[in-house]
Amino acid sequence: MSHRVCVAGVGMIPFTTPSRTESYDVMGERAVRAALTDAGVGYDAVQQAYVGYVYGDSTSGQAALYRVGTPGIPVVNVNNNCSTGSSALYLARQAVEYGVADVVLALGFEQMQRGALAMAYADRPSPFDSFNRVVHELQDPSEAPFAAQFFGGAGREYCERYGTDPRVFAEISVKARRHASNNPYAVFRDPVTAEEVLASPHIYGPLTRLQCCPPTCGAAAAVLVSEDYARKHGLSTDVVIRAQAMTTDTASTFEDHSMMKIVGYDMSKAAAAQVYEASGVEPTAIPVVELHDCFTTNEVLTYEALGLTPEGSAEKFIADGDNTYGGQVVTNPSGGLLSKGHPLGATGLAQCTELVWQLRGQAGDRQVDGARVALQHNIGLGGAAVVTLYEKLG
């Protein structure tokens, strides 16, 4: 028997740069306390916890939660690269939906260092070896950061396939900053022009520095409860997870010789399709989306993978303003990873928090009027894609 899953409470802290961060355990504690307060439950009501982070020692989740309390509940640490936070949410949702627990906490945090992402161990096979073999067949070696090579190569392939002007990617950064100007939790809130974006240092392919998300630090959390428990204890049942899917790479990632597929296009498309089928909601009926814009190129690819616009049409979609306020769908009202920042373990739960606020009408100057459904997309190379559809009831 499955149970309807309510998002009773959410919480996050303002993201910041590595030079100004608190320690991961302090950030995690703050996010948990905010989510518990928002839900109106004590930590003693929580029956399980799933904690996501990428850069940290094992059982860092316990270290953060022990600052809140030590009730002896199961704590599971989760690492799924950039989709870590959403993976923790996915596990928490399953526990509630299938009746394993009535109150489950999902927490994500990251205390990052300055500079590009890097692998921690050089004395063993890399989880990207299979990906790198394909990448090296498709494009020349480069000194650019590996993630920029992946997503920059995907953007270049997209432009070649559809005859797209690479300037379209710069417009994503402009939108991201414009949206972030209304988000006190975002790191980068000053406006930029497309000319400034294009004039920033070149990184790889069509990407410049202002088209790459920065390493940041932060934490976010969500309290999930069964509808029966919520009604019995007078908790909020307004926002529910209507559908959710997680996918990983299939053979097409490695066999189709496509940089777009190397960065997870097929994973995202498959996860979205499962969510639409399960919910009966059409992608063009969704008014607000938080999606994984780790690089501007990935936002453009994701518009099409999620079915927000047909394949090959993103340039017109952007030019017509259909990706922002007044258009078809508001994408990344928070400012996204490009402006809010991307503390890997926290990102998925920060997206969740933003969309819950949107559905409750609590998003302030960035509120999307009348939103009753909201879509979340979070992807990690290596790989995992998580797509979640939230609905406002009543």
C-alpha positions as CSV (number, residue, x, y, z in Angstrom):
1,M,0.0,0.0,0.0
2,S,1.4,3.4,-0.9
3,H,0.8,6.6,1.1
4,R,0.6,10.2,-0.2
5,V,3.7,12.1,0.7
6,C,3.4,15.6,2.0
7,V,6.3,18.1,2.2
8,A,5.5,19.4,5.7
9,G,8.5,21.6,6.1
10,V,11.5,23.0,4.2
11,G,14.5,25.1,5.2
12,M,17.7,26.4,3.8
13,I,20.4,28.8,4.7
14,P,21.8,31.5,2.4
15,F,24.5,30.1,0.2
16,T,28.0,31.6,0.4
17,T,31.5,31.4,-1.1
18,P,34.1,29.0,0.4
19,S,36.0,31.8,1.9
20,R,33.0,32.9,4.1
21,T,31.5,29.5,4.9
22,E,30.6,27.9,8.2
23,S,31.6,24.3,8.8
24,Y,29.3,21.7,7.2
25,D,27.9,20.5,10.5
26,V,26.8,24.0,11.6
27,M,25.2,24.6,8.2
28,G,23.4,21.3,8.3
29,E,22.1,21.9,11.8
30,R,20.7,25.3,10.8
31,A,18.9,23.9,7.7
32,V,17.4,21.1,9.8
33,R,16.2,23.4,12.5
34,A,14.6,25.7,9.9
35,A,12.8,22.7,8.2
36,L,11.6,21.3,11.6
37,T,10.3,24.7,12.6
38,D,8.6,25.1,9.3
39,A,6.9,21.7,9.6
40,G,5.9,22.3,13.2
41,V,7.5,19.0,14.5
42,G,10.3,18.3,16.9
43,Y,13.3,16.2,16.0
44,D,12.0,13.5,18.3
45,A,9.2,12.9,15.8
46,V,11.7,12.1,13.0
47,Q,12.0,8.3,12.4
48,Q,14.6,8.2,9.6
49,A,17.1,10.6,8.0
50,Y,18.9,10.7,4.7
51,V,21.8,13.1,4.4
52,G,23.5,14.0,1.2
53,Y,27.0,15.4,0.6
54,V,29.9,14.8,-1.8
55,Y,33.0,16.3,-0.3
56,G,33.3,14.9,3.3
57,D,34.2,12.0,5.4
58,S,31.8,9.1,6.0
59,T,29.2,9.7,8.7
60,S,29.4,13.5,8.3
61,G,25.6,13.2,8.2
62,Q,25.5,12.0,11.8
63,A,27.9,14.7,12.8
64,A,25.5,17.4,11.6
65,L,22.4,15.7,13.0
66,Y,24.0,15.1,16.4
67,R,24.0,18.8,16.8
68,V,20.2,18.7,16.7
69,G,19.8,15.6,18.8
70,T,20.7,11.9,19.4
71,P,17.5,9.9,19.3
72,G,19.2,6.9,17.8
73,I,17.3,6.9,14.5
74,P,18.7,5.4,11.3
75,V,20.9,7.9,9.4
76,V,21.9,7.1,5.8
77,N,24.6,9.0,4.1
78,V,24.1,9.6,0.4
79,N,26.6,10.6,-2.4
80,N,25.4,10.8,-6.0
81,N,27.5,13.7,-7.3
82,C,25.5,16.8,-8.2
83,S,22.2,14.9,-7.8
84,T,23.0,14.0,-4.2
85,G,20.4,16.2,-2.5
86,S,17.6,14.9,-4.7
87,S,18.8,11.3,-4.2
88,A,18.4,11.8,-0.4
89,L,14.9,13.2,-1.1
90,Y,14.1,10.3,-3.3
91,L,15.0,7.8,-0.6
92,A,13.1,9.8,2.0
93,R,10.0,9.9,-0.2
94,Q,10.2,6.1,-0.8
95,A,10.3,5.5,3.0
96,V,7.2,7.5,3.6
97,E,5.3,6.4,0.4
98,Y,5.7,2.7,1.2
99,G,4.9,3.0,4.9
100,V,8.3,2.3,6.3
101,A,8.1,5.6,8.3
102,D,5.7,8.5,8.8
103,V,8.2,11.3,9.4
104,V,11.5,11.3,7.4
105,L,14.1,14.0,7.1
106,A,16.2,14.7,4.0
107,L,19.2,16.9,4.5
108,G,21.9,18.1,2.0
109,F,25.0,20.2,2.7
110,E,28.3,20.9,1.2
111,Q,31.4,22.7,2.4
112,M,33.4,23.2,-0.8
113,Q,36.8,24.5,-1.6
114,R,37.7,27.1,-4.2
115,G,38.4,26.1,-7.8
116,A,37.0,23.6,-10.3
117,L,35.6,20.2,-9.2
118,A,38.2,17.4,-9.0
119,M,38.3,13.7,-8.2
120,A,39.7,12.9,-4.7
121,Y,41.7,9.7,-5.5
122,A,44.4,9.1,-8.1
123,D,45.3,5.6,-7.0
124,R,42.2,3.8,-8.4
125,P,40.0,3.7,-11.4
126,S,37.9,6.8,-11.9
127,P,34.1,6.5,-12.1
128,F,34.4,8.6,-15.2
129,D,36.8,6.2,-17.1
130,S,34.0,5.0,-19.4
131,F,32.8,8.5,-20.0
132,N,36.3,9.8,-20.7
133,R,36.9,7.2,-23.3
134,V,33.9,8.5,-25.3
135,V,34.8,12.1,-24.7
136,H,38.4,11.6,-26.0
137,E,37.0,10.0,-29.2
138,L,34.8,13.1,-29.8
139,Q,37.0,16.0,-28.9
140,D,40.6,16.9,-28.4
141,P,42.3,16.9,-25.0
142,S,42.2,20.2,-23.1
143,E,43.5,21.7,-19.9
144,A,40.0,23.0,-19.1
145,P,38.2,21.6,-16.0
146,F,36.7,18.2,-16.9
147,A,33.1,19.2,-16.2
148,A,33.4,22.2,-18.5
149,Q,34.8,20.0,-21.2
150,F,31.8,17.7,-20.9
151,F,29.1,20.4,-20.9
152,G,31.0,22.7,-23.2
153,G,31.3,19.9,-25.7
154,A,27.6,19.2,-25.3
155,G,26.7,22.8,-26.1
156,R,29.0,22.9,-29.1
157,E,27.3,19.7,-30.4
158,Y,23.9,21.2,-29.9
159,C,24.8,24.3,-31.9
160,E,26.2,22.2,-34.7
161,R,23.2,20.0,-34.8
162,Y,20.5,22.7,-34.8
163,G,22.4,25.7,-36.2
164,T,22.0,27.6,-33.0
165,D,23.8,30.9,-32.2
166,P,26.1,30.2,-29.2
167,R,25.1,33.7,-27.9
168,V,21.8,32.0,-26.7
169,F,23.8,30.4,-23.9
170,A,24.9,33.8,-22.6
171,E,21.2,34.9,-22.3
172,I,20.8,32.1,-19.7
173,S,23.3,33.8,-17.4
174,V,21.5,37.1,-17.9
175,K,18.2,35.6,-16.9
176,A,19.8,33.7,-13.9
177,R,21.1,37.0,-12.5
178,R,17.9,38.8,-13.1
179,H,15.9,36.1,-11.2
180,A,18.5,35.9,-8.4
181,S,18.2,39.7,-7.8
182,N,15.0,38.8,-5.8
183,N,16.5,35.9,-3.9
184,P,18.3,36.7,-0.6
185,Y,19.6,33.1,-0.5
186,A,21.6,33.5,-3.7
187,V,25.3,34.3,-3.9
188,F,25.5,36.3,-7.1
189,R,22.7,38.8,-7.4
190,D,24.2,41.7,-9.5
191,P,22.9,41.9,-13.1
192,V,25.0,41.1,-16.1
193,T,24.6,41.7,-19.8
194,A,25.1,39.2,-22.6
195,E,28.1,41.2,-23.7
196,E,29.7,40.9,-20.2
197,V,29.0,37.2,-20.1
198,L,30.6,36.7,-23.5
199,A,33.6,38.9,-22.6
200,S,34.4,37.0,-19.4
201,P,37.3,34.5,-19.7
202,H,36.8,31.7,-22.1
203,I,36.6,28.2,-20.5
204,Y,35.7,25.6,-23.1
205,G,33.6,25.4,-26.3
206,P,30.9,28.1,-26.1
207,L,31.4,28.5,-22.3
208,T,32.8,31.5,-20.6
209,R,33.4,31.9,-16.9
210,L,30.1,33.6,-16.3
211,Q,28.3,30.6,-17.8
212,C,29.7,28.1,-15.3
213,C,28.3,27.7,-11.8
214,P,30.7,28.5,-9.0
215,P,31.7,26.3,-6.1
216,T,29.7,27.5,-3.1
217,C,28.7,26.3,0.4
218,G,25.3,25.8,1.9
219,A,22.6,23.5,3.3
220,A,18.9,22.7,2.8
221,A,16.5,20.2,4.3
222,A,12.9,18.9,3.9
223,V,10.6,17.1,6.3
224,L,8.4,14.5,4.6
225,V,5.4,13.0,6.3
226,S,2.5,10.7,5.4
227,E,-0.8,12.4,4.8
228,D,-2.4,10.4,7.6
229,Y,0.3,11.4,10.0
230,A,-0.1,15.1,8.9
231,R,-3.8,15.1,9.4
232,K,-3.6,13.4,12.8
233,H,-1.0,15.9,14.1
234,G,-2.3,19.0,12.4
235,L,0.6,19.4,10.0
236,S,0.5,21.0,6.6
237,T,-0.8,18.8,3.7
238,D,-0.9,21.6,1.1
239,V,2.2,20.5,-0.9
240,V,2.6,16.8,-2.0
241,I,5.1,14.9,-4.1
242,R,2.8,13.8,-6.9
243,A,5.4,11.9,-8.9
244,Q,9.1,11.3,-8.8
245,A,11.6,9.2,-10.9
246,M,15.3,8.5,-10.8
247,T,17.2,7.2,-13.8
248,T,20.8,6.3,-14.5
249,D,22.8,5.9,-17.7
250,T,21.8,3.5,-20.4
251,A,23.8,2.1,-23.3
252,S,23.0,5.2,-25.4
253,T,25.3,7.3,-23.2
254,F,28.3,5.3,-24.3
255,E,27.3,3.9,-27.7
256,D,25.7,6.9,-29.5
257,H,28.9,9.0,-29.7
258,S,27.1,12.2,-28.4
259,M,28.4,14.7,-25.9
260,M,24.7,15.7,-25.2
261,K,24.1,12.1,-24.1
262,I,27.4,11.9,-22.1
263,V,26.0,14.8,-19.9
264,G,22.8,13.0,-19.3
265,Y,20.3,14.1,-21.9
266,D,18.7,10.7,-22.2
267,M,18.7,10.2,-18.4
268,S,16.8,13.5,-17.9
269,K,14.4,12.7,-20.7
270,A,13.6,9.3,-19.4
271,A,13.1,10.5,-15.8
272,A,10.8,13.3,-17.0
273,A,8.8,10.9,-19.2
274,Q,8.2,8.6,-16.2
275,V,7.0,11.5,-14.1
276,Y,4.6,12.8,-16.7
277,E,3.2,9.3,-17.3
278,A,2.7,8.7,-13.5
279,S,1.1,12.1,-12.9
280,G,-0.8,12.7,-16.1
281,V,0.6,16.2,-16.2
282,E,1.8,17.5,-19.5
283,P,5.1,19.4,-19.5
284,T,3.6,22.5,-21.2
285,A,1.1,22.7,-18.3
286,I,3.9,23.3,-15.7
287,P,4.3,27.0,-14.8
288,V,7.6,26.8,-12.7
289,V,10.7,24.7,-12.9
290,E,13.9,24.5,-11.0
291,L,16.4,22.7,-13.3
292,H,20.1,21.8,-13.2
293,D,21.9,24.7,-14.8
294,C,25.4,23.8,-13.7
295,F,26.4,25.4,-17.1
296,T,24.3,27.5,-19.4
297,T,24.5,24.8,-22.0
298,N,22.8,22.3,-19.7
299,E,19.9,24.6,-19.1
300,V,19.3,24.8,-22.8
301,L,19.6,21.0,-23.2
302,T,17.3,20.5,-20.3
303,Y,14.5,22.6,-21.7
304,E,14.2,20.0,-24.5
305,A,14.9,16.9,-22.4
306,L,12.0,17.9,-20.0
307,G,9.7,18.5,-23.0
308,L,9.2,22.2,-22.2
309,T,9.9,22.9,-25.8
310,P,10.4,20.6,-28.8
311,E,13.9,19.4,-29.6
312,G,15.9,22.0,-31.5
313,S,13.6,24.8,-30.6
314,A,15.3,26.2,-27.5
315,E,16.7,29.3,-29.2
316,K,13.3,30.5,-30.2
317,F,11.9,29.5,-26.8
318,I,14.4,31.8,-25.1
319,A,14.1,34.6,-27.7
320,D,10.4,34.7,-27.1
321,G,10.8,34.9,-23.4
322,D,9.0,31.6,-22.8
323,N,11.6,30.7,-20.1
324,T,10.8,33.5,-17.7
325,Y,8.1,35.6,-16.1
326,G,5.3,36.4,-18.6
327,G,6.2,33.4,-20.7
328,Q,5.2,29.8,-20.8
329,V,7.2,28.7,-17.8
330,V,9.5,30.4,-15.2
331,T,12.7,28.4,-15.2
332,N,14.9,28.8,-12.1
333,P,13.2,31.6,-10.3
334,S,15.8,31.2,-7.6
335,G,18.6,32.2,-10.0
336,G,19.5,28.5,-10.4
337,L,23.0,27.1,-9.8
338,L,24.5,29.8,-11.9
339,S,23.5,32.5,-9.5
340,K,22.3,30.9,-6.3
341,G,25.4,28.7,-6.3
342,H,25.9,24.9,-6.4
343,P,26.9,23.3,-3.1
344,L,26.6,19.8,-4.5
345,G,24.8,18.0,-1.7
346,A,22.5,20.9,-0.9
347,T,21.4,21.7,-4.5
348,G,18.5,19.2,-4.8
349,L,17.0,20.1,-1.5
350,A,17.4,23.9,-2.2
351,Q,15.4,23.3,-5.4
352,C,12.8,21.5,-3.4
353,T,12.6,24.4,-0.9
354,E,12.2,27.0,-3.6
355,L,9.4,25.1,-5.3
356,V,7.6,24.5,-2.0
357,W,7.8,28.2,-1.3
358,Q,6.5,28.9,-4.8
359,L,3.5,26.6,-4.4
360,R,2.7,28.1,-1.0
361,G,2.9,31.6,-2.3
362,Q,5.8,32.4,-0.1
363,A,8.5,33.3,-2.7
364,G,8.2,37.1,-2.3
365,D,9.3,39.2,-5.3
366,R,10.1,36.1,-7.4
367,Q,6.7,34.5,-6.9
368,V,5.2,32.8,-9.9
369,D,1.5,33.7,-9.7
370,G,-1.0,30.9,-9.4
371,A,1.4,28.0,-9.5
372,R,-0.2,24.8,-8.5
373,V,2.3,22.3,-9.9
374,A,6.1,22.6,-10.0
375,L,8.8,20.5,-11.5
376,Q,12.3,19.8,-10.2
377,H,15.3,18.4,-12.2
378,N,18.6,17.5,-10.7
379,I,21.4,15.6,-12.5
380,G,24.7,14.2,-11.5
381,L,27.4,13.0,-13.9
382,G,28.3,9.4,-13.5
383,G,25.3,9.3,-13.4
384,A,21.9,9.9,-11.9
385,A,18.9,12.1,-12.8
386,V,16.1,12.8,-10.5
387,V,12.9,14.5,-11.6
388,T,10.2,15.4,-9.1
389,L,6.7,16.9,-9.6
390,Y,5.1,18.8,-6.7
391,E,1.5,19.7,-6.4
392,K,-0.5,22.2,-4.3
393,L,-3.7,20.7,-3.0
394,G,-6.9,22.4,-1.9
